[in-house]
Amino acid sequence: MILITDAAQEHFAKLLASQEEGTQIRVFVINPGTPTAECGVSYCPPDAVEATDTELKFEKLSAFIDELSAPYLQDAVIDFVTDQLGSQLTLKAPNAKMRKVSDDAPLMERVEYQLQSQINPQLASHGGRVSLMEITDDGIAVLQFGGGCNGCSMIDVTLKDGIEKELLQNFPELKGVRDLTEHQRGEHSFY
């Protein structure tokens, strides 16, 4: 379910050493399955463990996950990275905003999952997002952009060299993508 790297386990072990005996960590998602989903990690003292929690045992600690967050933390990775700029704890949870769909789910659901879990996090760094409006009978994914993508001068490159390329690679049944957005340049545009 969740991978906690050795470096992250070391970091947590140091933090937990100064806490109440038996305290572990809790990994959770606030607003799971929504565009505003956020992941977090907190201390979990022994008296805060719920009967419905899932306990994941690692070499140096245990992580507790509440029942509601569990499906949205599938494939999550917690790491502790040190570089020239310092150290940083990272939590990547590709399924936090949308529950992972099965390989045999309808094409519309699989494409929507790909957009929400892989493509929108990249567009979010520019204040943008993309939504799947429909898949036509001839295999064209009709998309609509919003936020910083609307009116951006790089939208054609993003659409054809980025999104279309990734979607066609992952979904051979698609024939292409089309942008439904009426792009109007404004202060919100990234470029």
C-alpha positions as CSV (number, residue, x, y, z in Angstrom):
1,M,0.0,0.0,0.0
2,I,2.6,2.6,1.1
3,L,6.3,2.5,0.7
4,I,8.3,4.3,3.3
5,T,12.0,4.5,2.2
6,D,14.8,3.7,4.5
7,A,15.8,7.4,4.7
8,A,12.2,8.4,5.7
9,Q,12.1,5.6,8.3
10,E,15.4,6.9,9.8
11,H,13.9,10.4,9.9
12,F,10.7,9.3,11.5
13,A,12.6,7.1,14.0
14,K,14.6,10.2,15.2
15,L,11.4,12.2,15.6
16,L,9.6,9.4,17.4
17,A,12.4,8.9,19.9
18,S,11.3,12.1,21.6
19,Q,7.6,11.2,21.8
20,E,5.5,9.3,24.3
21,E,6.4,5.6,24.5
22,G,4.7,3.6,21.7
23,T,3.9,6.6,19.5
24,Q,4.0,5.8,15.8
25,I,2.9,7.7,12.7
26,R,-0.4,8.2,11.0
27,V,-0.7,8.7,7.2
28,F,-4.0,10.2,6.1
29,V,-5.8,12.0,3.3
30,I,-8.1,15.0,3.9
31,N,-10.9,15.3,1.3
32,P,-9.9,12.0,-0.4
33,G,-11.2,11.4,-3.9
34,T,-11.7,15.1,-4.6
35,P,-9.6,17.8,-6.4
36,T,-8.8,19.4,-3.0
37,A,-7.4,16.2,-1.5
38,E,-4.3,16.6,0.6
39,C,-2.1,14.0,2.3
40,G,-0.4,14.3,5.6
41,V,1.6,12.5,8.3
42,S,1.2,13.0,12.0
43,Y,2.1,11.4,15.3
44,C,-0.1,8.6,16.4
45,P,0.1,8.0,20.1
46,P,-1.1,4.5,21.3
47,D,-4.5,5.9,22.5
48,A,-5.2,7.4,19.1
49,V,-5.2,4.0,17.2
50,E,-8.7,3.1,16.0
51,A,-10.0,-0.5,15.7
52,T,-10.6,0.1,12.0
53,D,-7.1,1.4,11.3
54,T,-4.7,-0.5,9.1
55,E,-1.3,-1.0,10.6
56,L,1.7,-1.2,8.2
57,K,4.8,-2.5,10.0
58,F,8.1,-1.3,8.8
59,E,11.6,-2.1,10.1
60,K,11.9,1.1,12.3
61,L,8.2,2.0,12.9
62,S,4.6,1.3,12.2
63,A,2.3,3.5,10.1
64,F,-1.5,3.6,10.8
65,I,-4.0,4.4,8.1
66,D,-7.6,5.2,8.7
67,E,-10.3,3.2,6.9
68,L,-11.4,6.1,4.7
69,S,-7.9,7.1,3.6
70,A,-6.6,3.6,2.8
71,P,-7.8,3.2,-0.8
72,Y,-6.5,6.6,-1.7
73,L,-3.0,5.9,-0.4
74,Q,-2.5,2.9,-2.7
75,D,1.0,3.2,-4.3
76,A,2.0,6.1,-2.1
77,V,5.7,6.7,-1.4
78,I,7.1,8.6,1.5
79,D,10.8,9.6,1.2
80,F,13.3,11.8,2.9
81,V,15.6,13.6,0.4
82,T,18.8,15.5,1.2
83,D,20.4,17.7,-1.4
84,Q,22.5,20.9,-1.6
85,L,19.5,22.9,-0.5
86,G,18.8,20.9,2.6
87,S,16.4,18.0,3.6
88,Q,12.8,17.5,2.7
89,L,10.2,14.9,3.5
90,T,8.1,14.0,0.5
91,L,4.8,12.2,0.3
92,K,3.6,11.2,-3.2
93,A,0.2,9.7,-3.4
94,P,-1.0,9.4,-7.0
95,N,-4.4,8.1,-6.0
96,A,-5.3,10.7,-3.4
97,K,-7.6,12.8,-5.7
98,M,-9.1,9.8,-7.4
99,R,-9.3,6.1,-6.4
100,K,-7.2,3.9,-8.6
101,V,-9.4,2.2,-11.3
102,S,-9.0,-1.4,-12.5
103,D,-7.4,-2.3,-15.8
104,D,-10.8,-3.6,-17.0
105,A,-12.7,-0.4,-16.1
106,P,-14.5,1.5,-18.9
107,L,-12.1,3.6,-21.1
108,M,-13.6,6.8,-19.8
109,E,-12.8,6.0,-16.2
110,R,-9.2,4.8,-17.0
111,V,-8.5,8.0,-19.0
112,E,-10.0,10.2,-16.3
113,Y,-7.8,8.5,-13.7
114,Q,-4.7,9.1,-15.9
115,L,-5.6,12.8,-16.2
116,Q,-6.2,13.2,-12.5
117,S,-3.3,11.1,-11.1
118,Q,-0.6,11.9,-13.6
119,I,-1.3,14.8,-15.9
120,N,-3.1,17.3,-13.6
121,P,-0.4,17.3,-10.9
122,Q,2.1,18.4,-13.7
123,L,-0.3,21.1,-14.9
124,A,-1.0,22.3,-11.4
125,S,2.6,23.6,-11.1
126,H,1.5,26.2,-13.7
127,G,-1.9,26.7,-12.1
128,G,-3.7,24.7,-14.7
129,R,-5.9,21.6,-15.0
130,V,-7.6,19.5,-17.7
131,S,-10.9,17.6,-17.6
132,L,-12.2,14.8,-19.8
133,M,-15.5,15.9,-21.4
134,E,-16.2,12.9,-23.5
135,I,-14.7,10.2,-25.7
136,T,-16.2,10.2,-29.2
137,D,-17.3,7.1,-31.1
138,D,-14.3,7.5,-33.3
139,G,-11.9,7.4,-30.3
140,I,-11.1,11.1,-29.7
141,A,-10.7,12.2,-26.1
142,V,-12.3,15.7,-25.9
143,L,-10.6,17.7,-23.2
144,Q,-11.2,21.1,-21.6
145,F,-8.5,23.1,-20.0
146,G,-8.9,25.5,-17.1
147,G,-6.8,27.8,-14.7
148,G,-3.4,28.8,-16.0
149,C,-3.8,26.6,-19.1
150,N,-6.6,28.7,-20.5
151,G,-5.0,31.2,-22.8
152,C,-1.5,29.9,-22.4
153,S,0.6,30.3,-25.5
154,M,2.1,26.8,-24.9
155,I,-1.3,24.9,-24.9
156,D,-0.8,23.3,-28.4
157,V,2.6,21.9,-27.3
158,T,1.1,20.7,-24.0
159,L,-1.8,19.1,-25.8
160,K,0.0,17.4,-28.6
161,D,3.5,16.7,-27.3
162,G,2.5,16.0,-23.7
163,I,-1.0,14.9,-23.1
164,E,-1.9,13.3,-26.4
165,K,1.4,11.4,-26.5
166,E,0.9,10.1,-23.0
167,L,-2.7,9.1,-23.5
168,L,-2.1,7.4,-26.9
169,Q,0.8,5.4,-25.4
170,N,-1.3,4.2,-22.4
171,F,-4.6,3.7,-24.3
172,P,-4.2,2.3,-27.8
173,E,-8.0,2.4,-28.3
174,L,-7.7,6.2,-28.4
175,K,-7.0,7.8,-31.8
176,G,-6.3,11.4,-30.6
177,V,-7.3,14.3,-28.4
178,R,-9.1,17.5,-29.1
179,D,-9.3,20.7,-27.1
180,L,-12.8,22.0,-26.5
181,T,-11.6,25.1,-24.6
182,E,-12.2,28.6,-26.0
183,H,-8.8,30.0,-25.0
184,Q,-8.9,33.6,-23.9
185,R,-5.7,35.2,-22.8
186,G,-5.9,36.9,-19.4
187,E,-4.1,37.5,-16.1
188,H,-4.7,33.9,-15.2
189,S,-2.7,32.5,-18.2
190,F,0.6,30.9,-17.4
191,Y,2.5,32.4,-20.5
